[in-house]
Amino acid sequence: MSIAIPAALKHLVDILQILIDMLMVGMVSVSALAAVGMSMQFMMIINVLMTLYVVGGNSLISRFIGQGRKKRASALLYSLGIFAAVSSVFVTIGGYFGSEYIYALMGAEADVVEQGTLYFKIISLGLVVIFIDTLLYNALSAAGDTKNSLYIKLLSSAINASLNYVLIFGHFGFPAMGIEGAAYATIIAYSFNVAAYYMLLKQPHAKLNFIPIIRVKDLIRAWHVGWSAALERGISSISFLFFVAIIAAYGTAELAGYQVGLRIEGIAFMPGFGFSIAATALVGQSLGANNKTRAYNMGIISGRIAYIFMGSVGVMLILFPEFLVGFFTKDVPTIAVTSYYLMLVGLAQIPLAIMFVYSGALRGAGATKTTLKVNVISLWIFRLIPSYIAYKMGYGIIAIFIIMNVETLIKGIIYVYIYKKRAWLDTKV
């Protein structure tokens, strides 16, 4: 609970920060709002690269902490930090010089391309702090510290919102920079995060420090675990784009209803997200301490608490869908679609919680090849292909939502089966 609750709250703050950014940028122009929204799609692709060192680093760092080898974990963190900084340089070059082309390739209109280019060029120049911030948050989570990350995020979100107000609209003597002001505010907030993490890691009582030693062997071990997770995220991102394309083919109200439903369901995700992080850290630490029984039990306990929380939220989604949708839109067709979506996903919250936590536990053990196979095969065999067939056969959007939730149920059952077999406890990293 002490690991999961701060992690879940940080996830909530992340969501609120995005909503505030979108709200303020939306006051500039619709084109600016669309440009920022599209940039989030680009960041999903960039996250695939970050997964390469984050997941493998998490698995090894948690094991080293479990073994009582804080110095070895701290040396790995330093090595991963160097790798993250070097990796970000190549993405920065591509993002800065290719941002206009990327927006045009996505089919954006001329004014969105113009606004997006201004925004993403600035974001690209700050990718180094985004890469390092992601690494440090995940490393501390693997060591069992999510509280300090929550405090840092709360402060940086306040900084981001304040700078948005000052730089976007031009207050306190600053010029009104519009969408460029939003980009500068974001980078400054991330820079604050990195500075705060650095000060935290310099404290003698910190669970991790920076030790300037590069152990190539440990880096290779982290990559060996991380490549499967990165490939999984990449394929999953592409797969979800296909799924959204199927929904978009039904019409604007259906697409809008799905997007609004996802935003509301994101609140229900918070407990699962938090306990997934807890399971990743505690399973890895327990395996590092060579206590497989405790590692297994940590996932079971995390899963039970997660599905109690998410099951409770699921009941709210089933009973009060129209009330929840009313905060986001007043469009009657969109409300109808979103309400059906929420009622159906409410039924799937328990298997979704199991999927979140058990996949997190397996990643903490380093069994990323298993999660890769399960998630990719399940998405295509049980969701995408049946959804496409249902669309072609003329079934309505509700059939697509049913297929989506049946796939979640099947995936949850598969994870229960794999978890209880315990073979993942013997994964070598």
LINRA-V686776 format. One record per backbone hydrogen bond with DSSP energy under -0.5 kcal/mol. NH is the residue of the N-H (numbers start at 1). CO is the residue of the C=O. E is the energy in kcal/mol with one decimal. If there is no record, write none. Layout:
BEGIN
<<NH	CO	E> <NH	CO	E>>
END
This chain:
BEGIN
<<5	1	-2.4> <7	3	-1.3> <8	4	-2.7> <9	5	-2.5> <10	6	-2.4> <11	7	-1.9> <12	8	-1.8> <13	9	-2.4> <14	10	-2.5> <15	11	-2.0> <16	12	-2.5> <17	13	-2.7> <18	14	-2.0> <19	15	-2.3> <20	16	-2.5> <21	17	-2.5> <22	18	-2.6> <23	19	-2.4> <24	20	-2.5> <25	21	-2.7> <26	22	-2.2> <27	23	-0.7> <27	24	-0.8> <28	25	-1.6> <29	25	-1.3> <33	29	-1.9> <34	30	-2.5> <35	31	-2.2> <36	32	-2.2> <37	33	-2.2> <38	34	-2.3> <39	35	-1.7> <40	36	-1.2> <41	37	-0.7> <41	38	-0.7> <42	38	-1.4> <43	39	-2.1> <44	40	-1.3> <45	41	-1.1> <46	42	-2.1> <47	43	-2.3> <48	44	-0.6> <48	45	-1.0> <49	45	-0.7> <49	46	-0.7> <50	46	-1.6> <51	47	-2.1> <52	48	-0.8> <52	49	-0.8> <53	49	-0.6> <53	50	-0.8> <54	50	-2.1> <55	51	-1.7> <56	51	-0.6> <57	53	-1.3> <58	54	-2.7> <59	55	-2.2> <60	56	-2.1> <61	57	-3.0> <62	58	-2.5> <63	59	-1.4> <64	60	-2.7> <65	61	-2.5> <66	62	-2.1> <67	63	-1.7> <68	65	-1.3> <69	64	-3.1> <70	68	-0.9> <73	69	-2.0> <74	70	-2.5> <75	71	-2.3> <76	72	-2.0> <77	73	-2.2> <78	74	-1.9> <79	75	-2.2> <80	76	-2.8> <81	77	-2.0> <82	78	-2.0> <83	79	-2.1> <84	80	-2.8> <85	81	-2.3> <86	82	-2.4> <87	83	-2.6> <88	84	-2.1> <89	85	-1.0> <89	86	-0.6> <90	86	-0.9> <91	87	-1.4> <92	88	-2.7> <93	89	-2.2> <94	90	-2.0> <95	91	-3.0> <96	92	-2.8> <97	93	-2.1> <98	94	-1.6> <99	95	-0.9> <102	98	-2.5> <103	99	-2.3> <104	100	-2.1> <105	101	-2.5> <106	102	-1.6> <107	104	-1.5> <108	103	-1.9> <113	109	-2.5> <114	110	-2.2> <115	111	-2.3> <116	112	-3.0> <117	113	-2.3> <118	114	-1.7> <119	115	-2.1> <120	116	-3.2> <121	117	-1.7> <122	118	-1.0> <123	119	-2.0> <124	120	-2.5> <125	121	-1.5> <126	122	-0.8> <126	123	-0.9> <127	124	-1.5> <129	126	-0.9> <130	126	-1.3> <131	127	-2.9> <132	128	-2.1> <133	129	-2.4> <134	130	-2.1> <135	131	-1.8> <136	132	-2.7> <137	133	-2.4> <138	134	-1.9> <139	135	-2.6> <140	136	-2.4> <141	137	-2.0> <142	138	-2.3> <143	139	-1.4> <144	141	-1.3> <145	140	-3.1> <146	144	-0.7> <150	146	-1.7> <151	147	-2.1> <152	148	-2.4> <153	149	-2.4> <154	150	-2.4> <155	151	-1.9> <156	152	-2.6> <157	153	-2.4> <158	154	-1.6> <159	155	-2.2> <160	156	-2.8> <161	157	-2.5> <162	158	-2.3> <163	159	-2.7> <164	160	-2.2> <165	161	-2.0> <166	162	-2.0> <167	163	-3.4> <168	164	-2.3> <169	164	-0.7> <169	165	-0.7> <170	166	-1.0> <171	166	-1.6> <174	171	-1.7> <177	167	-2.9> <177	175	-0.8> <178	168	-1.8> <180	177	-1.5> <181	178	-0.5> <182	178	-1.3> <183	179	-1.6> <184	180	-2.4> <185	181	-2.4> <186	182	-2.0> <187	183	-2.2> <188	184	-2.5> <189	185	-2.1> <190	186	-2.1> <191	187	-2.3> <192	188	-2.1> <193	189	-1.9> <194	190	-2.2> <195	191	-2.4> <196	192	-2.8> <197	193	-2.8> <198	194	-2.4> <199	195	-2.2> <200	196	-2.2> <201	197	-2.8> <202	198	-1.2> <203	200	-1.3> <206	203	-1.5> <211	74	-1.0> <211	209	-0.6> <212	210	-0.5> <213	211	-3.1> <215	213	-0.7> <216	214	-0.8> <219	215	-1.9> <220	216	-2.5> <221	217	-1.9> <222	218	-2.4> <223	219	-2.5> <224	220	-2.4> <225	221	-1.5> <226	222	-2.7> <227	223	-2.5> <229	225	-0.9> <230	226	-2.7> <231	227	-2.6> <232	228	-2.4> <233	229	-2.4> <234	230	-2.5> <235	231	-2.7> <236	232	-2.6> <237	233	-2.5> <238	234	-2.0> <239	235	-2.7> <240	236	-2.6> <241	237	-1.5> <242	238	-1.8> <243	239	-2.0> <244	240	-2.7> <245	241	-2.0> <246	242	-1.9> <247	243	-1.9> <248	244	-2.9> <249	245	-1.4> <250	247	-1.6> <251	247	-0.6> <251	248	-0.9> <255	251	-2.1> <256	252	-3.0> <257	253	-2.5> <258	254	-2.1> <259	255	-2.4> <260	256	-2.7> <261	257	-2.3> <262	258	-2.3> <263	259	-1.8> <264	260	-2.2> <265	261	-2.9> <266	262	-1.6> <267	263	-0.5> <267	264	-1.4> <268	264	-0.7> <269	265	-1.5> <270	266	-0.6> <270	267	-0.8> <272	268	-0.6> <273	269	-3.0> <274	270	-2.7> <275	271	-2.8> <276	272	-1.7> <277	273	-1.8> <278	274	-2.0> <279	275	-2.4> <280	276	-2.4> <281	277	-2.3> <282	278	-2.9> <283	279	-2.5> <284	280	-1.7> <285	281	-2.5> <286	282	-2.2> <287	283	-2.4> <288	284	-2.1> <289	285	-1.6> <290	287	-1.5> <291	286	-2.9> <292	290	-0.6> <295	291	-2.0> <296	292	-2.5> <297	293	-2.3> <298	294	-2.4> <299	295	-1.4> <300	296	-1.8> <301	297	-2.9> <302	298	-2.3> <303	299	-2.5> <304	300	-2.3> <305	301	-2.2> <306	302	-2.3> <307	303	-2.6> <308	304	-1.4> <309	305	-2.2> <310	306	-3.1> <311	307	-1.6> <312	308	-1.7> <313	309	-2.0> <314	310	-2.3> <315	311	-1.6> <316	312	-1.3> <317	313	-2.1> <318	314	-2.0> <319	315	-2.4> <320	316	-2.5> <324	320	-1.7> <325	321	-2.4> <326	322	-1.8> <327	324	-1.1> <328	325	-2.2> <329	325	-1.8> <335	331	-2.4> <336	332	-2.1> <337	333	-2.1> <338	334	-2.8> <339	335	-2.3> <340	336	-1.8> <341	337	-2.2> <342	338	-2.8> <343	339	-2.3> <344	340	-2.0> <345	341	-2.7> <346	342	-2.0> <347	343	-0.8> <347	344	-0.6> <348	344	-0.6> <348	345	-0.7> <349	346	-0.9> <352	348	-1.9> <353	349	-2.3> <354	350	-2.1> <355	351	-2.3> <356	352	-2.6> <357	353	-2.5> <358	354	-2.7> <359	355	-1.9> <360	356	-1.7> <361	357	-2.5> <362	358	-2.4> <363	359	-2.1> <364	360	-2.2> <365	361	-1.5> <366	363	-1.0> <367	362	-2.7> <368	366	-1.6> <371	367	-1.4> <372	368	-2.2> <373	369	-2.1> <374	370	-2.5> <375	371	-2.5> <376	372	-2.2> <377	373	-2.1> <378	374	-2.3> <379	375	-2.2> <380	376	-2.0> <381	377	-2.8> <382	378	-1.9> <383	378	-0.6> <383	379	-0.8> <384	379	-3.1> <385	380	-2.1> <387	383	-2.2> <388	384	-2.6> <389	385	-2.3> <390	386	-2.6> <391	387	-2.4> <392	388	-2.4> <393	389	-1.9> <394	391	-1.3> <395	390	-2.4> <399	396	-0.9> <400	396	-0.9> <401	397	-2.0> <402	398	-2.3> <403	399	-2.3> <404	400	-2.3> <405	401	-1.9> <406	402	-2.4> <407	403	-2.3> <408	404	-1.5> <409	405	-2.1> <410	406	-2.7> <411	407	-2.6> <412	408	-2.4> <413	409	-2.2> <414	410	-2.3> <415	411	-2.3> <416	412	-2.1> <417	413	-2.2> <418	414	-2.6> <419	415	-2.9> <420	416	-2.4> <421	417	-1.1> <422	418	-0.8> <422	419	-0.9> <425	422	-1.5> <426	423	-1.7> <427	424	-1.5>>
END
